[in-house]
Amino acid sequence: MKLEFHHINIVSHDVDRVHDFYTRVLGLSDIPPVRFPRTEASADRGFAGKIRFATEGKVEFHLAERDLDVAFRNGQVINPVERGHIAFRTDDIAAVIRVLEENGIPYSDYGTAFAAEWHQVFFRDPEGTIVEVHQQIA
């Protein structure tokens, strides 16, 4: 199982303001949302909040609208858009899940509930930081 750092998710009440800070003030590049196909949200699945993207060329910033109920709506425990998270991409999500289970680490498997082309799993590190690991599936 290989991991590579992929993105930092910052949660905000004003996504456009945060995006403006990172792009206009700090000079990062905008990433058009069309590059991130989203799964259509419903009453019990997905995330319909606003999201924007920026990068310095290697690491992405995913700037998402805060949604305190997203875990409940998706039948999960860990909420990735409560305080934000860091994310890694893997080539073997099943191996990541096995490692989490072998080490007794609780996780939320969102599958493709948020991103149509990513299988996402969220868990917490020992300090409570939310960590995402996803595998690109398309």
ABEGO torsion letter per residue (X at the ends): XBBBBABBBBBBABAAAAAAAAAAAAGBBBBBAAABBBBBBBAABEBABBBBBBBAGABBBBBBBBBAAAAAAAGBABBAAAAEBBBBBBABAAAAAAAAAAAGBBBBBAEAAABAABBBBBBBBAAGBBBBBBBBAX
